[in-house]
């Protein structure tokens, strides 16, 4: 089980180092006056610092290496 968790952490850490964030589009209502509704698409972004991916990668390596062999 620990080897699986370690591998997942390693993969997530590498992905976070390669991609430092992502953006998505959200539709928000601008005006809602009875039967009249006006909406607009707004772009939102999610970013994380690159060192977070490095920390997760190192934690995954530590968990993977220290897991017991069966």
Number of C-alpha atoms within 10 A of each C-alpha: 8 15 17 13 15 23 16 16 23 24 16 17 24 15 14 21 20 11 13 15 14 10 10 10 11 11 10 11 11 11 11 10 8 6 5 7 10 10 11 12 12 10 10 10 9 9 11 13 11 15 13 14 23 17 15 21 24 16 16 24 19 14 19 20 13 12 15 10 7 3
